[in-house]
Amino acid sequence: MPKTTEGVELGEETREDLARWQRYVETGHAIPHERVMAWLDELAIEADTRAPAGCGRDCR
């Protein structure tokens, strides 16, 4: 398992984060803030429509 310069083992999520960062450094490709926010808005709308019948907003 990869380690930091201090010898600490890196977890899977950290390794994935470092790989994503390296791809960004190499390509400069990133998802625009506006696109991410639009996607999150869509998820929020879907979450509201998927609430159990009779549950109401307070049960989440």
C-alpha positions as CSV (number, residue, x, y, z in Angstrom):
1,M,0.0,0.0,0.0
2,P,1.4,3.5,-0.9
3,K,2.7,5.6,2.0
4,T,3.3,9.3,2.6
5,T,6.9,10.6,3.0
6,E,6.3,10.2,6.8
7,G,5.6,6.4,6.2
8,V,1.9,6.7,6.9
9,E,-0.2,4.3,4.8
10,L,-2.7,6.0,2.5
11,G,-6.3,4.8,2.5
12,E,-8.2,4.0,-0.7
13,E,-10.1,7.3,-0.7
14,T,-6.9,9.3,-0.3
15,R,-5.2,7.4,-3.1
16,E,-8.2,8.1,-5.3
17,D,-8.1,11.8,-4.4
18,L,-4.4,12.0,-5.2
19,A,-5.0,10.3,-8.6
20,R,-7.8,12.8,-9.4
21,W,-5.6,15.7,-8.4
22,Q,-2.8,14.4,-10.6
23,R,-5.2,14.1,-13.6
24,Y,-6.3,17.7,-12.9
25,V,-2.7,18.9,-12.8
26,E,-1.9,17.1,-16.0
27,T,-5.1,18.1,-18.0
28,G,-6.5,21.2,-16.3
29,H,-10.0,19.6,-16.8
30,A,-12.5,20.4,-14.1
31,I,-16.3,20.4,-13.9
32,P,-17.6,24.0,-13.7
33,H,-19.2,25.1,-10.5
34,E,-22.4,26.0,-12.2
35,R,-22.7,22.5,-13.7
36,V,-22.2,20.9,-10.3
37,M,-24.7,23.1,-8.6
38,A,-27.3,22.3,-11.3
39,W,-26.7,18.6,-10.8
40,L,-27.1,19.0,-7.0
41,D,-30.4,21.0,-7.5
42,E,-31.7,18.1,-9.6
43,L,-30.7,15.6,-6.9
44,A,-32.6,17.7,-4.3
45,I,-35.7,17.8,-6.4
46,E,-35.6,14.1,-6.9
47,A,-35.1,13.6,-3.2
48,D,-38.2,15.6,-2.5
49,T,-40.3,13.6,-5.0
50,R,-39.1,10.3,-3.6
51,A,-40.1,11.0,0.0
52,P,-42.4,8.2,1.4
53,A,-46.1,8.9,1.1
54,G,-47.5,10.5,4.3
55,C,-44.0,11.1,5.7
56,G,-43.8,14.9,5.2
57,R,-40.6,16.9,5.1
58,D,-39.7,16.4,8.8
59,C,-39.0,12.7,8.7
60,R,-35.8,12.9,6.7
